[in-house]
Amino acid sequence: MPWARFTLQIPPSTVLAEHPRTLKVYDSWGGDLASIPILETIISHMRNLRAVAFVDLDVVGRPFTDSFASPSKAHITSIELRHITLTFRALNTFLSSPCLTELYLTGLHVVEYESAPDVEHGTDFSAPNCSLPQSQSALRCPLKELRLDIGKTSDLVIMDLIATSRYPIIAKDSLVKVNFSSMYSDDNHVPLFQRFLDCKAIKSAKTPHLGNHDLSNFTEQDSTGYGPLRFDTFETVELRVGIGRDWVIPPEFQWWANSLSAVPAGSPLKKLRLIITFHKINVQILPDVTMNVWVDLDHALCGDNLELEHLAIDIATSVDLGRREESVVKRWFFGCLPGTREKYFAEGTRRKNGSLNVSRSFEI
């Protein structure tokens, strides 16, 4: 067996069958932890699990995945799969826990999906003539929290399968977070994102969180021409974007501006939260406030089509700023968005319904 560093986190207990409620397994050095026989033995004896997480593992052909279909695993409520290579059958096994209410998926490599032809060109995975296996009946219980990081084709497939499911798989007023960027999607995928936002399951969510603050997920691929996302049927929406060290504004910035401009008048959208993460900011050298991308965003936020009751803008920085520095950043930011400042923040306006915060980090 190749050398592998791994961590198996199990609450201290001498009775595996009764006490452990959380299992976290991750391989940090790329070994073959999933093939170790004792792992299957340990998992098969854990009959009171509530939360399971597998990270950085290849579980294709590993028998321990079958144990999650047994009645002893029926009480699992939370599953996290990050950077996992697995088969469609194993994925269905993980998702079929009858009590599952929290699901976090990112970087999945479902072998049947990743090897399919044309998967990178907007394939309609729910089409009747699509031969790929679909898990429309795997989720048995409405989810209270769903987090999807769209980083691979399989992640995109799962998102679309949720969107086309015939079952009520999102609980009312649940939390839905979807991280995506132009690095892993193109204009052909916009209809898939839209179908996800339009589906009945997502409509019951309290607030959709869209976008990605992590600059490692952005490229210079131009998404300014992407069709706008229509999220105007939600009462509250959170949009996220990140700005890199060289102040290159990612295309998603323009995408959000286009999407806000497309919101029809009279829509239910009343609360908007915009989180902008600056991965490097020097208060002594702040860029020109007249950059076109700021102008477009300012016009979008001030459009007569938007009837917001509250606009929250959070500026997240990579370092702690003093009060004076925070004040400098706020003045500069208002200089970038003069119309927005006048409409939502200015003293003496009929409705002062905006908030601007600067902090090292925000809940993403």
N, C-alpha and C positions, 0 to 999 in steps of 0.2 A: 504494500500500500504506500503510495507517495506521501511524503511528509506534508502535513497540513496543520495549520494553526486554526483551531476552531473554539467557539464558545457555546456551551450548552447551558443556558440559564434556567435552573429549576429551583423553586423555593426549597430551603432545607427541610427535609422530611424523610422519615424512614419508611413511610407507607406511600408508595407511588400511586397506588390505586385510589386514594382518597383525597390527599391534600394538595398536590400541585394543581394550580389553576392556570398558570401561564407557562408557555413553552416558547423559547426564542432560540433558533438555531441559525448561525451564520458562519460562513467560511471566509476568513479574511485573507488567506494566502493562496486561494485558488486550488486547494487540494480536492480530494474526493471524499469529503466527509459523509455524503449521503450514502456511500456504499458500506459504511462501517456497520456490521451486524448488530452491535449493541444499541445503535440508534433505533432500529426497528423494535427491539425488545423493550427499550425504555418507553417508547411511544405507545406500544400496545398495552402496557400496564397502566398508563395514565388514563384513568376513567372519569376524571372530574375536571377536565380542561375547560376553560372559558375563553382563553385568548391564545392564538398561535401566530408565530411570525417565522418565515423562512426567508433568508437573505443570501444572495450570491451563491446559489446552489444549482446543480444539475440533477434533477430528480427523475429523469427519464428512465423508466424501467426499474425504479426502486420500489420494492414491495411495501415499504412502510407507508406509502401514500394510500394503499388500500385500507389501512386501518382507520382512516378518517371516515370511511363509509359505514363503520360498525356502529351499532346502537350506543356503545359506550362513549362515542364522540358527539352524541346528539345535542349536548348542551353548549357547544362552542358558539360564542356570540361575536367574536372578533377574529378576523383573519387578515394578515398582512403578507403579501407576496411581492418581494422586491428583487429584481434581477434574477429571475428564476427561469430555468429551461425545463419545460415539462410538456407532456402530451395533452391533447384536448381531454382525454378521459380523466387524467389526473386533475386537470383544472375543474372539471365538472364535479369530481369527488370533493374537492375543497369547498366549492360553492354550494354544495347540496346540504350543508348542515341546516336542519330545520329551524334553529334558533338564531341563525346568523343575522346580525343587525348592523355591524360595522365592517366595512370592506375597504382595504387600501391596496391598490394594484399599481405597479410601475415597473417598466423594463421587462415585461414578460416576453418570453420566447416560446410561444406555442409552436411546436415543430410543424404541425399541419398548416399553420397560417404563414409562417415565415418562408416556407418553401413553395408557396403557391405562386403561380405566374401573375404578373401585373398587379401585385398587391400594393405597389407604391404609386398607383395611378388612379386612385379613387374608385377602386372596385366596390360595387354594391354588394356587400357580404350577405345582405338579407334577401337578395333577389331570388326568385323561384329557381332560376337556372344555376345558382351558385352551389357548387358541389362541396364547399367547405362545411365541416360540422358546426352546428350552432347550438348554443347553450340556453335557448330561450326558456327552458323549463327547469334549469338548474337551481336558480334562486327561489327558495320556497317562502321566504319571510320578507316583508317590507323592510328595507334598510333605513336606519336612522342616520347613518353617516356613510357617505361614499366619497372616496378620494381616488382620482385617477390622474396619473402622470403619463401624458402621451409622449412616449419616447421611442417606441418601436411599433412595427406594424401590428403586432398582437394587441397592444394597448388600444390602438385605433379600432381594431376589430371588436374588442370587448365593449368599447364605448358604443359602437353601432349596434351590437347585439342587445345592449340595454335599451337603446333607443327604439328598437323594433320589437321588444318583448311584448307578449300578449298578457303579461301578468303584472299586478300592482307591486312592483319591486322597490319603490321609493316611498317611504312613509311620509305622511303629511308633516310639513314644517321641518323636514330633515335638513341636514347640511350636505351640500354637494360642492366639492372642490375639484376643478379640472385644470391641471397645468398643461399648457401647450404653447408651442411657438413655431415660427416658420422654419426652424431647423428640421422639424420632423413632420411638416405638413406643407402642402402646396395648395394652389387655388382649387384643384380637383377635390380636395378634402373638405373644403368649406361647407358643401352640402351635408357632409356627415356631421360636422359640428352643429349645423343648423338643425338637422333632424334630431340630434340629441337634445337641443334646447327646446324644440317644439313638441317632443314626445310627451304623452300623458303622464308617464312616470315622473319626469323631471318637473313638470308643471306644479306638482304638489310640494316641491322643495321650497324652503323658506327663502334662501338666498343662494343663487349660484355664484361661485367664486371662479373667475375666468382669467386666463393669462398666466405668466410666469415671471417671477422677480429674479430668477437666477440667470445671470448673464452668460453662464457657460452653455445655456441652451439657445443662444441667439446667434444668428449668422447675418451676413449682409444680404441674404436673399431678399429680394424686393417683394413685400407683401402689400404695398400701398395700393395695388390694383385689385386686391382680393375683394370679393363682394362683401358688403357689410354684414356682420352678424346681427340678427334681429333678436334682441333680448328684452324688448319693450313689453312683453306680456307679464314680466315679473315686477313686483312692487319694489324690490330691493335688489341691487346688483353690485358686485365688487369686481373691479378691474385692476389688474396688476401689470406692471411693466418695470424693467430695469434699465439703467443707463450706465454704460461702462466707463472705465478709467479714461478713455480717450474722448469721451463725450459724443461718441457716435450714437445717435438716437436709433434704437431698433425699429424695424418696420412696424411692429405691433403698435407703436405709439400712433402712427397714422391710421392704422386699422381701427383702433378704438375711436379716433376722431371721426372717421367715416361712418362707423356704426352708430355713434351718438347723433350724428347729423341725420341719419336715416330713421330715427325714432319718430313715429307719427304723433301729431298733436293729439292730446287727449288720451294717451296711453296710460296704463296703470303705473308706469315707472315713476316713483316718487322719491326714492332714496338711492343715492349713488356714492360709492366709496372708491376712491382712486388711490392706490398705493404705488408710489414711485420710489424705487430703491436706487440710490446713488452709491455705486461701488467704490467711488473715490470722489471726494469733494474737498476743494480748497477754497475757503471763503475769501482768500486774497486774489484768486484768479477764477472768477466766475464767467461763463461764456456770455456772448451777446444775447440779449433778451429778444432780439428780433428774428431769431431762427424760424424758418417757415413752419417747422413742425409745431412750435409753440403757438404760432398765429392760428394754424388750423385747429388745434385743440381748443384755443380760446374761443374761436368762432363757434365751434361745436357745442361747448358748454353754455354759451350765451344764446344759442338759437331759440327762437320763439316756440319751436316744437317741444322743447323740454320744459316741463312744469314740475320741477323738483321741489319737494318740501325741505329737503336737506342734502347738501353736498359736503362730503367729508373727504379731505385730501390729506394723506399721510405721507410725509417725506422721511424715508428710512435711510440712514447713513451707516457707513461701515465703522465709524469712530464716534466717540462721545463728543458732543459740541457744548461749549459753554453758552450761557444765556445770550451774551453779546453775539457770538457766532450764529446761534439760532436765529436771532433777530435779523442779522445780515442775510441769511439764507431766505427767510420769509419775505424780506423786502425785495430781494432779487426775484424770487418766485412770483410775487405779485406783479413785478415788472414784466415778467414773461406772459402773464395772463391778466392784462389790465381790465378787460371786459368782464372776466370772471370775478375779479376783485370787486368791481363796481356793482355787479348784480347780486352777489352772494355774501360779500364780506364788509362792504363799506358801512361806516357808522351813519346813522340817520336814514338808511334806506327803509322802505316800507316793510320789507321782510329780510332781516338779517339771518339767513338760514344756512350759513356755511361754517365749517371748522377746518383749520389748518394746523397740523401738528408736525413737529420735527423731533425725531428720536433716533436712537441707534438702531432699534429694531421694532417691528410690529408683528403682531400675530398674523401669520401668513396663511 
